[in-house]
């Protein structure tokens, strides 16, 4: 139960403080640019990886935090 409460708090903090943009290409070679929230990012990548990326973004003082994953997904956190 405690883990769910922590996830809800993290979701609210991330959605209130960041815009999350994802850039990738699909199987057909078409580029994808999406503006996502917490839930959309977790649906795209696994929960532990998304949580680690978000904690790193919260700890950074930069306005733009760029993360590149091995499978070709580029995740950018923009501070509001």
HELIX and SHEET records of a PDB file:
HELIX    1   1 UNK A    2  UNK A   17  1                                  16    
HELIX    2   2 UNK A   38  UNK A   44  1                                   7    
HELIX    3   3 UNK A   47  UNK A   59  1                                  13    
SHEET    1   A 4 UNK A  31  UNK A  36  0                                        
SHEET    2   A 4 UNK A  18  UNK A  25 -1                                        
SHEET    3   A 4 UNK A  74  UNK A  79 -1                                        
SHEET    4   A 4 UNK A  64  UNK A  68 -1                                        
END                                                                             
